[in-house]
């Protein structure tokens, strides 16, 4: 998405976590190649033994945030 188009979308704002042992989990939503990625983000308690998730973390290429992921109709730059 170009700079002008991304400027038209409001930025996602993180709210403070409700407790010290909480994490945010992003769930990838269905879509197609022509659309930006869409995720939902929910807070979860790390002490919840039923919580299941896969952690993904990497740095590849530029450290500048040039791509956008959509969450609740707001952009998260990655």
C-alpha positions as CSV (number, residue, x, y, z in Angstrom):
1,X,0.0,0.0,0.0
2,X,1.4,3.4,-0.9
3,X,2.1,6.2,1.6
4,X,-1.0,8.2,0.6
5,X,-3.4,5.3,0.9
6,X,-1.9,4.2,4.3
7,X,-2.2,7.7,5.7
8,X,-6.0,7.5,5.1
9,X,-6.3,4.6,7.6
10,X,-6.2,5.3,11.3
11,X,-3.4,3.7,13.3
12,X,-4.2,0.9,15.7
13,X,-3.8,2.0,19.3
14,X,-2.8,-0.5,21.9
15,X,-4.6,-0.3,25.3
16,X,-2.6,-1.2,28.4
17,X,-2.6,-4.8,29.4
18,X,-4.9,-5.5,32.4
19,X,-2.4,-7.5,34.4
20,X,1.4,-8.1,34.5
21,X,1.2,-11.7,33.2
22,X,-1.0,-10.9,30.2
23,X,0.0,-11.1,26.5
24,X,-1.7,-10.1,23.3
25,X,-2.3,-12.9,20.8
26,X,-2.9,-12.0,17.1
27,X,-5.1,-14.3,15.1
28,X,-4.7,-14.3,11.4
29,X,-8.1,-13.9,9.6
30,X,-9.0,-15.4,6.2
31,X,-8.3,-13.3,3.1
32,X,-6.8,-13.3,-0.3
33,X,-3.5,-12.2,-1.8
34,X,-4.9,-8.9,-3.1
35,X,-5.9,-7.7,0.4
36,X,-3.7,-6.6,3.3
37,X,-3.4,-9.1,6.1
38,X,-6.2,-8.8,8.7
39,X,-5.8,-9.9,12.3
40,X,-7.8,-9.8,15.5
41,X,-5.9,-9.1,18.7
42,X,-7.0,-10.3,22.1
43,X,-5.5,-10.2,25.6
44,X,-4.8,-13.6,27.4
45,X,-3.6,-14.5,30.8
46,X,-0.3,-16.5,30.7
47,X,-1.5,-18.4,33.8
48,X,-4.4,-19.8,31.8
49,X,-3.4,-23.5,31.3
50,X,-5.8,-23.9,28.4
51,X,-4.2,-21.1,26.3
52,X,-2.7,-22.4,23.1
53,X,-0.7,-20.2,20.7
54,X,2.4,-20.3,18.5
55,X,4.9,-17.5,18.9
56,X,6.5,-15.9,15.8
57,X,9.3,-13.4,16.0
58,X,11.9,-12.5,13.4
59,X,13.8,-9.6,11.9
60,X,14.3,-9.9,8.2
61,X,15.3,-7.0,5.9
62,X,14.7,-3.4,6.8
63,X,13.9,-2.3,10.3
64,X,11.6,0.3,8.9
65,X,7.9,-0.4,9.2
66,X,6.7,-0.4,5.5
67,X,3.8,-2.9,5.4
68,X,0.5,-2.6,7.1
69,X,-1.6,-5.3,8.9
70,X,-5.2,-4.4,9.5
71,X,-6.8,-4.9,13.0
72,X,-10.3,-3.7,13.8
73,X,-10.3,-1.4,10.7
74,X,-7.1,0.2,11.9
75,X,-3.5,-0.2,10.6
76,X,-0.5,-1.7,12.4
77,X,2.7,-1.0,10.6
78,X,5.1,-3.9,10.5
